[in-house]
Each structure stands twice: as structure tokens, then as C-alpha cells.
Amino acid sequence: MNFDVIVVGAGHAGVEAARAASQMGCQVLLLTMNADQIAAMSCNPAIGGLSKSQIAKEIDILGGWMARVADESAYQYRVLNERKGPAVQATRVQVDRHEYRQIMKFRVENQSGLLLKQAQVARLLFEGSKIKGIETSIGQKFFARQIIITTGTFMNGKAHIGRQSFASGRAGEPPSLGLSDFLKTLGIKISRFKTGTVPRVDARSVDFSRMERQESQTSCAPLSIFSEKLRPDLRAAYLAYTNPKTHETIRASLDQSPLYSGIIESRGPRYCPSVEDKIVRFADKDRHQLFLEREGRWTNEVYVGGVSTSLPYDCQLEFLRTIEGLESVEIIRPGYAIEYDYIDATQLLPSLEMKEVPGLYFAGQVNGTSGYEEAGAQGLMAGINSGLKNFEKEPLILKRSEAYIGVLIDDLVSKTTNEPYRMLSSRAEWRLLLREDNAEQRLYSYAKRNKLLSLSDEQKIEAVLDEREKLHSKIKLTRVLPSQVINSRLAAVGQNELKSGISVHELLKRPGFELPEIEMLVPLLFAEHAQQDWKRVMSDVKYEGYIRQCESQLKQMERLERLKIPLGFNFSALKALPIEAREKLTQIRPATLGQAGRISGITPASISVLAIHLSKASDKGACVNE
Ligand SMILES: Cc1cc2nc3c(=O)[nH]c(=O)nc-3n(C[C@H](O)[C@H](O)[C@H](O)COP(=O)(O)OP(=O)(O)OC[C@H]3O[C@@H](n4cnc5c(N)ncnc54)[C@H](O)[C@@H]3O)c2cc1C
């Protein structure tokens, strides 16, 4: 019973951690409380969406399973922000939640070097100050020098529905008791957050004909670079709306809400508000949108997206029945809120290893995050870093300019979070560099160096990179001559007409020249490459100028990261900073710009303001570079 790495918990973080470490050649034990609930989706059965699809794609290139399994179990695809630029476009895959977890379980069970066992871990074992293994609630002992804890919302979990509350890890599953108390004995700081979920209703009681039908997109690319095509059996979702009657019903029940009656004191995710919060915080809105999505192909359960609630069961039923199409609705599972223990992630190194307990890693919701992608990304990195440590190698720390994963982990370990952390594109100051369509360019070298992919997967990515490269050269070499078609298109978008030949590359940079125009002008070249390759290259070209600008700013920022802030610097006088930033900086008085950036609540925008100011001062000799 000796392993290299033990992973505690087989949620979204746990499976990616176990996969990465075993792929790197470690012997891995994955312990979880219920072997039928591997990578179970506690809330919305969907992967991707704004800023999260980027994370899912980064996980994919680094060998993780999330995006592939989303494609394998897909139910519906949507490309968000399709009309905006590629930097903010995002694929969202609604999945069959039962298939998703079955496929994950199958993958876990068949991964070489990985052993799965159902068990509840109660405490960690030490030899002196060195970690040496774990002990389960029934006294089994397993040994390893690296332990990764990914217990999600389960530690001391307590669910709430109205004024009723009960111990629970997630609806229908027991909490994990004991481990968190044990961790406290090690001096680990633990606090509580809360989150919530929506009611699930019976499809037979819903009148879908009175709702807006939203078909799946069928022409987008799969989420994973390794998936060949979309499943053929995609399904529709439906849109419905709350109305003043719904709001009135909810408002009248607020005194029975554990959120508003003071029963729940811990903080929840601000960006996923409960329907109670929406009614109170956005009191002037007379409707909120709901998404009705079936939870899978073999169930009548429907997820009612947008109405996360912990009101009593009767109130949930009453307010749902005020909504058009839901007048006769029956609830299968009520919505609920859950409070749980999480650790303060500033106790971790950027490798996700605990500063004070070498060999002990934490990943996923237990680090104060919310969301499957955020959890999967941390699991992956903890798995990779435990594997590297096992082979006595340096950890892999992704930079903020290389990956959303880098942003996520840097934020977590440097800033104390006082609400569940969810990735937002606004957190990534280099988001133009971190597009959905260039994850392989950014991260493949790490995957290859650390042996995170099979040989055939490596070949697949290399082929994609190769095609991209070839197409780039071809569009630089292929010239088009001025023609009626080109000039009328240029005139239509207010551009000067062409007087001489121009490369396809130059033409693509011009507004008004998208793929259909290119197909018309150079049909033979267009046919030589897949649509997906053209899309990738087009966004490289369209963003070329911005990217160059970003890269030079990045170099400047890296220098500024090390810039010293003079003693006694008057932050209060810097009116371009928000008041909160001025107050925090005055209180903490960071010594360098890098340190300032790690203060909770100081946004990248404030750092840019400070950087510009310090840079000017530095030019005048006021600051000293390290
Ligand atoms: C009610 C609810 C609502 C949510 N709503 C949202 C939302 O609206 N939006 C959003 O983005 N995210 C939401 N989430 C969060 C999302 O589900 C999580 O972020 C994600 O599942 C976290 O993944 P994880 O791997 O960290 O933990 P989990 O998926 O929770 O997995 C933890 C695993 O650890 C195992 N485990 C726990 N303790 C032990 C132990 N002692 N020994 C062995 N195994 C153990 C459990 O059995 C489980 O398999 C919600 C979660 C819940 C519970």
C-alpha cells in the first residue's frame, strides 16, 4: 500500500490531479467517498463559457480530461460572444451529467498507474514533520510522500433548505467529517463559504411550447483539440422568464430564506447570485432569464438555470409556478444552499503545495474557488507538481501572461479571497494573449516536456501547430491583385481602394475581410486547409498589432514587477486609483509593485496606474530598480 501520490477526492480537481501524476509515471491512489460520483456536477451540467472555456482548453493541452469528456457527453453547444473578437469568444458545452461522470469513471478505472478506492480520509500520517500517508475513517492506512487534498464542498458541509439544515456534502451525499478538524491541528487556517443550486423539475410537468427554444449550434469546433467532431445527437434548451408575480412571491418569502434570516452567515459567489439575491439586489428589474436544460438523455430531470435558491420547498414550488410554461411544474429535487470549510490558499506556494507542510497539496473548491474548470485546473497543476516533486524536479508555475490557469493560481496564493473565487476575463490582464484558439501555442511545450500526453496526442497537436505555421507562410506568399470585388468591399468599409497587389495576410488585417471573402478570393488556397485552421490563423493575423503591443507591455510590466516603491510614498494622492485601492495600499505599504499586486482587492487596473506613475517617477530618479 505504498504509492507516490495519494489524491483525496475524485471530483473535478481530483480526477485531473490523479490523471496528471499517473501519466507522468507516478503510482497514484485516488480515494473518494462515493465511487459512483466521480466528477459529479453538483450544479449546472456545463463546461466552458466565458473565460472558463479558455481554462478547459488549457487543461486539454496539458493532457487533462475535462474538455474531451465534455465533447463525449455533449448535449448542446453554444459559442458565446460570437460577434465579438476571438479573445472573448467562448465555447460552452452543456453535457449529459450522467454520461459525463460515467465516462470519467471509465477513464479513471482504465488509467495505467492509477488505483481507485472508495474510502473517507479522516487524517494524515506523519513521520516526524514529514508527511507519510493517510488514514481512512475505518482505519485503513495508505502511504505516499505526496498527498493532494481535493475535498470540494464536503468538509463539514451543511445544507440549508428554508429553516431546515442538515449535514451534507452535496444533496444526497454525506459530509466529510473529521479531516478539517485534523487539518486545523496542523495550524492550517480554515474558514467557511457557501454556495447554492437550483431546483430540478420533471420535464413532463413543463410546457416547453410556451418557452423560447434554443437549438444547439452544430457548426462550431469541439471543445477539445483531440475530438474529431461534434456528436450528432445534440438537443435544444429552452428560455423562460421570471415576472413581477414571481418577484412578489419570492419577496414575500424572504423571511424564510436562510440567506436573509441570518441562518447562513458565510459568503457565497457574488457572480452566481441566488434568485433571492437577484430580487433584492436588482429590485428595479421586472424579469430575469431562466435556462431550462435537461440533465441528460435518459432522464426527465430538467435543470432550471438562473434560480439558485434555498427557500423552503413550498416557496420554491410557488414561485416556479408563476413562470410561463411552469404553471403545473413538479419539483424532483429542490434547490438548496450549502456551507462548507475551505482553506485560505495564501498558505500555499504557487505549486499548490502547503508552505508549512511539504508534500501536502490542496486543489479545487477546498481552496476557496467555485466552478468545475477552476477546480480541474488546480487539480491538474497539483498533480503535475506532485509528479515533478516525486522525480525531484522543479515545479511548473504558469505565468499570468501564459495561461488563465496562471492567473487563477497566482490570484489564489497571493490574495486572500473573501468570496468564492470564480474566473472572469477581467482578472486576466493579458487576455488578448490568452485566447481560446491559441492554447496549444502557449502550452504545448510544457505538456511535451513533462510527458503529460500520449504520443498520438502529441502528434495531433504538432500537426495542428504545423498546419498553422504552413498557412501563415502561404498567406504571406499568396498575393491577390486589385479587383472590382476587393475594391468594392474596401469601399463598403470605408477603406482606400487597392492600386497594386497585396498578400492575403495583409488583406486579412483589413476590416471587412473575413473568411467568406477570403474563400471567394482564393478558393483553391482556402480549400487546402480546414476551417478551424483558417479561424486560428485569422485571429492571429487580426490581433497581430495588439499582440505585439501586449508583448512589449508585458516586458515592461515584468520589469515593473520588480520596481521598488519609495518609503513614505503617498498613495492617497494618486487620485487615478479607486478609493479602496488607495486605502489598502496606504494600510499595507507594499515595498514593490509585485507585492502591491498581490494585495487582495488591488486590481490589475490599479497596478497599471501605479506602474505608470512609478515608471514616470523612476525616469526622474525617484525609484530604484532592483
Ligand atoms: C450545491 C452546489 C452548488 C454549486 N453551484 C455552483 C455554481 O453555480 N457555479 C459553479 O461554477 N460552481 C458551483 N458549484 C461548485 C462546483 O460544483 C465545484 O466548484 C466543483 O465541483 C469543485 O470540484 P472539486 O473537485 O473541488 O470538488 P467536488 O466536485 O465537490 O468533489 C469533491 C470530492 O471529494 C470527495 N471527498 C470529500 N471529502 C473526502 C474525504 N475525506 N475522503 C475522500 N474523499 C472525499 C467527495 O466524495 C467528492 O468526490 C456548486 C457546488 C455545490 C455543491
The ligand as an SDF file (V2000), in Angstrom:
LIG
                    3D

 53 58  0  0  0  0  0  0  0  0999 V2000
  -24.8270   22.9620   -4.1750 C   0  0  0  0  0  0  0  0  0  0  0  0
  -23.6950   23.3690   -5.0570 C   0  0  0  0  0  0  0  0  0  0  0  0
  -23.8870   24.3960   -5.9430 C   0  0  0  0  0  0  0  0  0  0  0  0
  -22.8680   24.8180   -6.7680 C   0  0  0  0  0  0  0  0  0  0  0  0
  -23.0940   25.8150   -7.6310 N   0  0  0  0  0  0  0  0  0  0  0  0
  -22.1350   26.1880   -8.4990 C   0  0  0  0  0  0  0  0  0  0  0  0
  -22.3800   27.1940   -9.4650 C   0  0  0  0  0  0  0  0  0  0  0  0
  -23.4530   27.7650   -9.5360 O   0  0  0  0  0  0  0  0  0  0  0  0
  -21.4000   27.5360  -10.3160 N   0  0  0  0  0  0  0  0  0  0  0  0
  -20.1870   26.9400  -10.2610 C   0  0  0  0  0  0  0  0  0  0  0  0
  -19.3210   27.2810  -11.0710 O   0  0  0  0  0  0  0  0  0  0  0  0
  -19.9250   26.0010   -9.3520 N   0  0  0  0  0  0  0  0  0  0  0  0
  -20.8750   25.6220   -8.4760 C   0  0  0  0  0  0  0  0  0  0  0  0
  -20.6290   24.6680   -7.5610 N   0  0  0  0  0  0  0  0  0  0  0  0
  -19.2830   24.2790   -7.4190 C   0  0  0  0  0  0  0  0  0  0  0  0
  -18.7840   23.1470   -8.2580 C   0  0  0  0  0  0  0  0  0  0  0  0
  -19.6260   22.0550   -8.1230 O   0  0  0  0  0  0  0  0  0  0  0  0
  -17.4570   22.9050   -7.6730 C   0  0  0  0  0  0  0  0  0  0  0  0
  -16.6590   24.0570   -7.8630 O   0  0  0  0  0  0  0  0  0  0  0  0
  -16.7080   21.7500   -8.2200 C   0  0  0  0  0  0  0  0  0  0  0  0
  -17.4610   20.5940   -8.1940 O   0  0  0  0  0  0  0  0  0  0  0  0
  -15.4840   21.6100   -7.3490 C   0  0  0  0  0  0  0  0  0  0  0  0
  -14.7600   20.4990   -7.7190 O   0  0  0  0  0  0  0  0  0  0  0  0
  -13.8240   19.8170   -6.6560 P   0  0  0  0  0  0  0  0  0  0  0  0
  -13.1620   18.7040   -7.3650 O   0  0  0  0  0  0  0  0  0  0  0  0
  -13.0170   20.8100   -5.9860 O   0  0  0  0  0  0  0  0  0  0  0  0
  -14.8330   19.2410   -5.5640 O   0  0  0  0  0  0  0  0  0  0  0  0
  -16.1060   18.3160   -5.6840 P   0  0  0  0  0  0  0  0  0  0  0  0
  -16.5950   18.2270   -7.0620 O   0  0  0  0  0  0  0  0  0  0  0  0
  -17.0250   18.7880   -4.6220 O   0  0  0  0  0  0  0  0  0  0  0  0
  -15.5220   16.8980   -5.3060 O   0  0  0  0  0  0  0  0  0  0  0  0
  -15.0070   16.6340   -4.0320 C   0  0  0  0  0  0  0  0  0  0  0  0
  -14.7500   15.1430   -3.9230 C   0  0  0  0  0  0  0  0  0  0  0  0
  -14.0480   14.8780   -2.7350 O   0  0  0  0  0  0  0  0  0  0  0  0
  -14.5730   13.7070   -2.1250 C   0  0  0  0  0  0  0  0  0  0  0  0
  -14.2500   13.7970   -0.6960 N   0  0  0  0  0  0  0  0  0  0  0  0
  -14.5710   14.8030    0.1500 C   0  0  0  0  0  0  0  0  0  0  0  0
  -14.0600   14.5640    1.3700 N   0  0  0  0  0  0  0  0  0  0  0  0
  -13.3960   13.3850    1.2860 C   0  0  0  0  0  0  0  0  0  0  0  0
  -12.6720   12.5850    2.2050 C   0  0  0  0  0  0  0  0  0  0  0  0
  -12.4970   12.9810    3.4730 N   0  0  0  0  0  0  0  0  0  0  0  0
  -12.1560   11.4360    1.7810 N   0  0  0  0  0  0  0  0  0  0  0  0
  -12.2990   11.0240    0.5000 C   0  0  0  0  0  0  0  0  0  0  0  0
  -12.9840   11.7280   -0.4240 N   0  0  0  0  0  0  0  0  0  0  0  0
  -13.5160   12.9030   -0.0310 C   0  0  0  0  0  0  0  0  0  0  0  0
  -16.0380   13.7660   -2.4470 C   0  0  0  0  0  0  0  0  0  0  0  0
  -16.6000   12.4750   -2.3530 O   0  0  0  0  0  0  0  0  0  0  0  0
  -16.0210   14.3160   -3.8560 C   0  0  0  0  0  0  0  0  0  0  0  0
  -15.8940   13.2920   -4.8020 O   0  0  0  0  0  0  0  0  0  0  0  0
  -21.6240   24.2100   -6.6940 C   0  0  0  0  0  0  0  0  0  0  0  0
  -21.4190   23.1780   -5.7870 C   0  0  0  0  0  0  0  0  0  0  0  0
  -22.4500   22.7630   -4.9730 C   0  0  0  0  0  0  0  0  0  0  0  0
  -22.2270   21.6450   -4.0130 C   0  0  0  0  0  0  0  0  0  0  0  0
  1  2  1  0
  2  3  1  0
  2 52  2  0
  3  4  2  0
  4  5  1  0
  4 50  1  0
  5  6  2  0
  6  7  1  0
  6 13  1  0
  7  8  2  0
  7  9  1  0
  9 10  1  0
 10 11  2  0
 10 12  1  0
 12 13  2  0
 13 14  1  0
 14 15  1  0
 14 50  1  0
 15 16  1  0
 16 17  1  0
 16 18  1  0
 18 19  1  0
 18 20  1  0
 20 21  1  0
 20 22  1  0
 22 23  1  0
 23 24  1  0
 24 25  2  0
 24 26  1  0
 24 27  1  0
 27 28  1  0
 28 29  2  0
 28 30  1  0
 28 31  1  0
 31 32  1  0
 32 33  1  0
 33 34  1  0
 33 48  1  0
 34 35  1  0
 35 36  1  0
 35 46  1  0
 36 37  1  0
 36 45  1  0
 37 38  2  0
 38 39  1  0
 39 40  1  0
 39 45  2  0
 40 41  1  0
 40 42  2  0
 42 43  1  0
 43 44  2  0
 44 45  1  0
 46 47  1  0
 46 48  1  0
 48 49  1  0
 50 51  2  0
 51 52  1  0
 52 53  1  0
M  END
$$$$
